Amino acid sequence: MPASPSTILVVEDDAIVRMLIVDVLQELEFRVLEADGGEAALSLLQDMQQRIDLLMTDVGLPGMNGRELAERARELRPQLPVLFASGYTESIEVPDGMSVIGKPFSIDQLRDKVRGILG
């Protein structure tokens, strides 16, 4: 029986960018959940019946930013890997167990980064 695909929660407030990321990840045969901001993402993270293997979030979200979201996510799911997407990667310090990908990124960069995190 093949392993079920990893589930990635994509949090991005720009609908077009979010759609593109979701499309790419689905083509790579990941299961994708999406949220347009921190509050929507948290409600998914709080549902412990929902499997989530990776949180991929934009850093610059309105309201609760990606960093705050990651902290809250880790309170709920301490082992959850986090991938930040940012146009300002050089200025981001990421905690252990968290990674960053610079925007704009290519499909190959996204694939390699996600596979690197999920193993």
Buried (B, 14 or more C-beta within 10 A) or exposed (E): EEEEBBBBBBBBBEEEBBEBBBEBBEEBEBBBBBBBBBEBBBEBBEEEEEEBBBBBBBBBBEEBBBBEBBEBBBEEBEEBBBBBBBEEBEEBEBEEEBBBBBBEBEBEEBBEBBEEBBE
